[in-house]
């Protein structure tokens, strides 16, 4: 795999186990991590969690055999892995395609994050410089308008909401994802986007925990519903918004619809399960055929010996009755 990636022009760093992989990742800049699930010292989940804790934007591809397939699926759904591939990797081109897709997604997410950071910084600087005068206020309004126009053009959905969960900005992409208008979203509680009351309460509690403890931002996998009532799978990359005093006064969330990606992964998992069942049936049939062949060989020897006895005692009625 390392050689295949190098031939594609990528710079590759190799680690012999999970602990070394974590140390190498923390020591330098890495765009993509490809890890085995089962390794000494630290397994694939340990590597995945360490990577996401240090840099949530770095994508991780998990390699797994059938024995650890459940862990790989769990990593994909709950820990933020980009994808998983089952061993042995017979199709190198499919592996390279997955790696390219992961790098493209990582680049897009990092560009979005950098743009949002720059826009936030510019907006903050402009707010601090222009808060005192009317001219400054006009400049601020223009900057906010430019900020809104740029964010509105992003391919990913963007929501901004305050500490009470009230949405005060929604770009066009998030309206497309959710099937709702900007007028409908603005002023609504963000947990009203959840498909049921239980998940709405979970989101409300999660936001209250963020306000109280301010942990580092990490991607969140959740579900929502569009205007037709269909459930959609979402990945939410979020960050805090802070006022001029440095205190958290809201949140900004970048929302990506991953429904198609999850469906494709589930379909691939079903196909792999069917293949495994077919291989087991083929193994059983081969075993049964081998047993039958050995039994026939043994039976042929018995029948042959009986025929020889009959020839040896031909005409002796007393012995013939026992053969």
Secondary structure, 3 states (H helix, E strand, C coil): CHHHHHHCCCCCCCCCCHHHHHHHHHHCCCCEEEEECCCCCCCHHHHHHHHHHHCCCCEEEEEECHHHHHHHHHHHHHHCCCEEEECCCCCHHHHHHHHHHHHHHHHHHHHHHHHHHHHHHHHHHHHHHHCCCHHHHHHHHHHHHHHHHHHHCCCCEEEEEECCCEEEEECHHHHHHHCCCHHHHCCCEHHHHCCCHHHHHHHHHHHHHHHHHCCCCCCEEEEEECCCCCEEEEEEEEEEEECCCCCEEEEEEEEEECHHHHHHHHHHHHHHHHHHHHHHHHHHHHHHHHHHHHHHHHHHHHHHHHHHHHHHCCCCHHHHCCC
